[in-house]
Amino acid sequence: MSQPQTTHPTNERSSPMIESTDHQYIGMLESAAVAPDKWQQWVTDVERLLGHTADGDHRRDGYSLDGFYDLWKRGLGPVEAVHGLWGTPGAARRQDCEIRATAADDWDCRCGNRSDLDGFSACDAHGRDRDPADTDQADLRYRCDRCALIVNPTTYDPNRGTVRGIAPTSPPA
């Protein structure tokens, strides 16, 4: 013999509540409550590309959540928003870093991108697109197609399994 479901009065904005023994329904409600909306997912992607929170002070840091929200509302993608922070990648102050490299041309960027995912585009030391066939190999760099990290393939160290890169860390001074 099953027990009748207990319902509670509803207002025009809610649905009938049922007793707490309906685990499937409660699980559905909990899942819906924690699923990120489009803005939350977008800003999470921006923070992954930045490597830090997007909640900055616009005057001091050159970015803020309000500024990113405006860019999202205008329809920019996370990559365009991050690239747009400081103009061209070469205009930003840079920070050297090392990333994992399983071969001279196979890299794992700190943003999670890999050569076999979004990949890397040929560029110069300032991040401007270049054709590898028309560029001296000593001057050729590769830009991560997710976060704009610029990789110098001539710095590949097979013993350490790394390659050096430079990344924007803040707006130009």
VEXBA-844853 format. One record per residue (C-alpha): chain; x, y, z; residue number from 1. Coordinates in pm, whole numbers. Example, Ala and Ser with C-alpha at 12.3 -4.5 7.8 and 13.67 -1.06 7.14 Angstrom:
! VEXBA-844853
[site "A" [1230 -450 780] 1]
[site "A" [1367 -106 714] 2]
***
This chain:
! VEXBA-844853
[site "A" [0 0 0] 1]
[site "A" [154 331 -108] 2]
[site "A" [125 657 75] 3]
[site "A" [-47 947 -100] 4]
[site "A" [180 1232 -207] 5]
[site "A" [161 1534 11] 6]
[site "A" [127 1858 -179] 7]
[site "A" [154 2205 -42] 8]
[site "A" [-21 2519 -157] 9]
[site "A" [149 2699 -441] 10]
[site "A" [169 3057 -546] 11]
[site "A" [173 3161 -909] 12]
[site "A" [556 3146 -925] 13]
[site "A" [618 2801 -781] 14]
[site "A" [520 2447 -855] 15]
[site "A" [353 2211 -611] 16]
[site "A" [593 2077 -353] 17]
[site "A" [593 1709 -287] 18]
[site "A" [708 1512 9] 19]
[site "A" [1077 1460 55] 20]
[site "A" [1064 1090 -36] 21]
[site "A" [1050 1166 -409] 22]
[site "A" [1428 1157 -459] 23]
[site "A" [1419 1178 -838] 24]
[site "A" [1218 1502 -833] 25]
[site "A" [1434 1656 -561] 26]
[site "A" [1750 1556 -751] 27]
[site "A" [1615 1726 -1062] 28]
[site "A" [1546 2045 -867] 29]
[site "A" [1891 2041 -709] 30]
[site "A" [2060 1986 -1046] 31]
[site "A" [1870 2274 -1202] 32]
[site "A" [1960 2498 -910] 33]
[site "A" [2335 2447 -951] 34]
[site "A" [2364 2431 -1331] 35]
[site "A" [2552 2741 -1451] 36]
[site "A" [2363 2975 -1677] 37]
[site "A" [2516 3107 -2001] 38]
[site "A" [2675 3411 -1833] 39]
[site "A" [2827 3201 -1554] 40]
[site "A" [2974 2956 -1805] 41]
[site "A" [3109 3245 -2016] 42]
[site "A" [3280 3416 -1723] 43]
[site "A" [3419 3080 -1604] 44]
[site "A" [3579 3042 -1948] 45]
[site "A" [3720 3397 -1923] 46]
[site "A" [3872 3320 -1583] 47]
[site "A" [4026 3000 -1717] 48]
[site "A" [4188 3202 -1997] 49]
[site "A" [4305 3475 -1761] 50]
[site "A" [4437 3231 -1504] 51]
[site "A" [4271 3430 -1225] 52]
[site "A" [3937 3580 -1124] 53]
[site "A" [3762 3822 -1356] 54]
[site "A" [3651 4029 -1058] 55]
[site "A" [3900 4314 -1077] 56]
[site "A" [3893 4686 -1016] 57]
[site "A" [3860 4843 -1359] 58]
[site "A" [4066 5152 -1275] 59]
[site "A" [4349 4956 -1116] 60]
[site "A" [4343 4627 -1311] 61]
[site "A" [4193 4727 -1645] 62]
[site "A" [3906 4478 -1611] 63]
[site "A" [3603 4409 -1393] 64]
[site "A" [3302 4178 -1382] 65]
[site "A" [3084 4467 -1500] 66]
[site "A" [3313 4523 -1797] 67]
[site "A" [3312 4154 -1885] 68]
[site "A" [2934 4144 -1849] 69]
[site "A" [2907 4429 -2101] 70]
[site "A" [3131 4238 -2344] 71]
[site "A" [2920 3924 -2298] 72]
[site "A" [2599 4121 -2365] 73]
[site "A" [2758 4257 -2686] 74]
[site "A" [2811 3898 -2802] 75]
[site "A" [3187 3866 -2767] 76]
[site "A" [3328 3523 -2693] 77]
[site "A" [3562 3463 -2398] 78]
[site "A" [3875 3461 -2618] 79]
[site "A" [3782 3791 -2786] 80]
[site "A" [3707 3947 -2448] 81]
[site "A" [4042 3845 -2301] 82]
[site "A" [4233 3953 -2614] 83]
[site "A" [4044 4282 -2612] 84]
[site "A" [4151 4368 -2258] 85]
[site "A" [4488 4504 -2355] 86]
[site "A" [4470 4547 -2730] 87]
[site "A" [4713 4340 -2930] 88]
[site "A" [4900 4076 -2734] 89]
[site "A" [5230 4259 -2793] 90]
[site "A" [5099 4570 -2617] 91]
[site "A" [5065 4400 -2281] 92]
[site "A" [5336 4359 -2024] 93]
[site "A" [5449 3999 -2038] 94]
[site "A" [5523 3722 -1795] 95]
[site "A" [5753 3436 -1888] 96]
[site "A" [5630 3087 -1814] 97]
[site "A" [5699 2726 -1899] 98]
[site "A" [5443 2484 -2035] 99]
[site "A" [5455 2109 -2082] 100]
[site "A" [5582 1988 -2418] 101]
[site "A" [5580 1623 -2522] 102]
[site "A" [5769 1714 -2841] 103]
[site "A" [5914 2023 -3008] 104]
[site "A" [5575 2091 -3170] 105]
[site "A" [5332 1931 -2923] 106]
[site "A" [5239 2154 -2629] 107]
[site "A" [4993 2159 -2337] 108]
[site "A" [4906 2522 -2264] 109]
[site "A" [4833 2633 -1910] 110]
[site "A" [4475 2718 -2018] 111]
[site "A" [4409 2352 -2104] 112]
[site "A" [4449 2388 -2480] 113]
[site "A" [4667 2139 -2664] 114]
[site "A" [4804 2110 -3014] 115]
[site "A" [4534 1854 -3093] 116]
[site "A" [4246 2064 -2953] 117]
[site "A" [4207 2433 -3044] 118]
[site "A" [4573 2441 -3137] 119]
[site "A" [4828 2716 -3189] 120]
[site "A" [4864 2966 -3474] 121]
[site "A" [5191 3081 -3627] 122]
[site "A" [5280 3436 -3524] 123]
[site "A" [5567 3671 -3450] 124]
[site "A" [5696 3763 -3103] 125]
[site "A" [5413 4018 -3068] 126]
[site "A" [5135 3773 -3151] 127]
[site "A" [5071 3899 -3504] 128]
[site "A" [4979 3623 -3753] 129]
[site "A" [5262 3494 -3971] 130]
[site "A" [5292 3234 -4245] 131]
[site "A" [5550 2976 -4131] 132]
[site "A" [5672 2930 -4488] 133]
[site "A" [5755 3303 -4516] 134]
[site "A" [5908 3349 -4170] 135]
[site "A" [6263 3282 -4053] 136]
[site "A" [6238 2988 -3811] 137]
[site "A" [6436 3179 -3547] 138]
[site "A" [6165 3448 -3546] 139]
[site "A" [5864 3215 -3563] 140]
[site "A" [5640 3184 -3257] 141]
[site "A" [5303 3018 -3198] 142]
[site "A" [5004 3178 -3026] 143]
[site "A" [4762 2964 -2823] 144]
[site "A" [4424 2988 -2994] 145]
[site "A" [4250 2998 -2655] 146]
[site "A" [4448 3232 -2431] 147]
[site "A" [4704 3409 -2656] 148]
[site "A" [5009 3265 -2478] 149]
[site "A" [5299 3299 -2722] 150]
[site "A" [5522 2991 -2740] 151]
[site "A" [5883 3008 -2858] 152]
[site "A" [5947 2664 -3013] 153]
[site "A" [6325 2719 -3013] 154]
[site "A" [6316 2693 -2631] 155]
[site "A" [6196 2333 -2633] 156]
[site "A" [6382 2133 -2368] 157]
[site "A" [6341 1759 -2430] 158]
[site "A" [6505 1671 -2096] 159]
[site "A" [6252 1871 -1895] 160]
[site "A" [5963 1828 -2140] 161]
[site "A" [5895 2202 -2148] 162]
[site "A" [5887 2498 -2380] 163]
[site "A" [5895 2868 -2282] 164]
[site "A" [5607 3103 -2340] 165]
[site "A" [5509 3461 -2268] 166]
[site "A" [5163 3569 -2161] 167]
[site "A" [4988 3899 -2091] 168]
[site "A" [4950 3958 -1718] 169]
[site "A" [4812 4310 -1695] 170]
[site "A" [4713 4611 -1902] 171]
[site "A" [4992 4825 -2050] 172]
[site "A" [5141 5077 -1809] 173]
***
